[in-house]
């Protein structure tokens, strides 16, 4: 019997400050909320991926103070942030986070995308 060696995955972080993803889903399908683990939710979704990962805490604070959005989840270990609310509130929060991180804190920026 021949056994293959298990694959080895190495996750590597590069020093730096960047917003890797800033995306808005204005009208998600209902199943998406359930798959993300945010139940009883309607409206738009805003998604961020940030490096270093702890900056997700600051981004969540900025987003929640910028407009009437709710926090779906904040992962300080992966740098993921999910917000939700009506489309205009999510757009305002995403723009506010990008302003604080990129314009005030010197993070490398990406365009805000939509699907």
Phi, psi and omega per residue, in radians:
X1 nan 2.306 -3.116
X2 -1.919 2.243 3.095
X3 -1.910 2.288 3.032
X4 -1.374 2.571 3.073
X5 -1.204 2.474 3.117
X6 -1.163 2.585 3.083
X7 -1.189 2.581 3.118
X8 -2.080 2.198 3.141
X9 -1.951 2.252 3.106
X10 -2.002 2.154 3.092
X11 -1.697 2.276 -3.047
X12 -2.201 2.354 3.074
X13 -1.884 2.345 3.113
X14 -1.747 2.301 3.124
X15 -1.018 2.404 3.133
X16 2.683 2.985 -3.127
X17 -2.184 2.005 -3.137
X18 -2.656 2.615 2.938
X19 -1.661 1.982 -3.102
X20 -1.481 -0.592 -3.109
X21 -2.558 2.311 2.992
X22 -2.400 1.809 -2.965
X23 -2.319 2.494 3.105
X24 -2.086 2.263 3.015
X25 -1.928 1.754 -3.017
X26 -1.191 -0.573 -3.058
X27 -2.464 1.275 -3.094
X28 -1.214 2.679 3.041
X29 -1.216 2.567 -3.073
X30 -0.972 -0.604 -3.138
X31 -1.070 -0.501 -3.101
X32 -1.085 -0.725 3.114
X33 -1.012 -0.805 -3.123
X34 -1.106 -0.765 -3.129
X35 -1.127 -0.524 3.109
X36 -1.438 -0.175 3.124
X37 1.459 0.273 3.056
X38 -1.932 1.817 -3.041
X39 -1.675 2.831 -3.137
X40 0.960 0.787 -3.075
X41 -2.172 2.484 2.961
X42 -2.391 2.887 3.109
X43 1.823 -2.978 -3.081
X44 -1.368 2.804 3.076
X45 -2.129 2.410 3.005
X46 -2.048 2.354 -3.063
X47 -2.208 2.360 3.035
X48 -2.223 2.554 2.870
X49 -2.202 2.214 -2.956
X50 -2.299 2.580 3.068
X51 -2.313 2.272 -0.028
X52 -1.203 2.731 -2.976
X53 -1.102 -0.501 -3.117
X54 -1.144 -0.326 -3.128
X55 -1.154 -0.266 3.076
X56 -1.029 -0.505 3.119
X57 -1.161 -0.808 3.126
X58 -1.152 -0.748 3.135
X59 -1.068 -0.693 3.114
X60 -1.121 -0.700 3.111
X61 -1.114 -0.824 3.139
X62 -1.084 -0.832 -3.103
X63 -1.057 -0.760 -3.072
X64 -1.268 -0.400 3.106
X65 -1.572 -0.339 -3.063
X66 -1.333 -0.572 -3.122
X67 -2.827 -3.120 -3.087
X68 -1.429 1.245 3.043
X69 -1.994 2.807 3.060
X70 -1.949 2.671 3.100
X71 -1.573 2.108 3.067
X72 -1.377 -0.865 2.977
X73 -2.856 2.699 3.088
X74 -2.291 2.088 -3.141
X75 -2.021 1.787 -3.109
X76 -1.317 -0.105 3.102
X77 -1.634 -0.535 3.127
X78 -1.862 -0.233 -3.110
X79 1.399 0.400 -3.135
X80 -1.693 2.475 3.088
X81 -2.430 2.323 3.070
X82 -2.211 2.196 3.068
X83 -2.113 2.769 3.087
X84 -2.603 2.761 -3.127
X85 2.838 -2.884 3.106
X86 -1.242 2.799 -2.982
X87 -0.986 -0.810 -3.090
X88 -1.151 -0.620 3.109
X89 -1.190 -0.747 3.114
X90 -1.118 -0.769 3.107
X91 -1.036 -0.788 -3.139
X92 -1.096 -0.723 3.139
X93 -1.190 -0.733 3.114
X94 -1.081 -0.772 3.116
X95 -1.122 -0.676 3.119
X96 -1.132 -0.742 3.108
X97 -1.094 -0.792 3.128
X98 -1.071 -0.692 3.127
X99 -1.095 -0.867 -3.106
X100 -1.127 -0.852 -3.075
X101 -1.210 -0.814 -3.009
X102 -1.514 -0.809 -3.074
X103 -1.413 -0.646 -3.072
X104 -1.694 -0.574 -3.063
X105 -1.858 -0.054 3.048
X106 1.356 0.436 3.089
X107 -1.320 2.599 3.014
X108 -1.214 2.375 -3.007
X109 -1.790 2.787 2.938
X110 -2.285 2.769 3.057
X111 -1.175 2.580 3.020
X112 -1.333 2.174 -3.102
X113 -1.884 2.849 3.134
X114 -2.415 2.646 3.026
X115 -2.345 nan nan
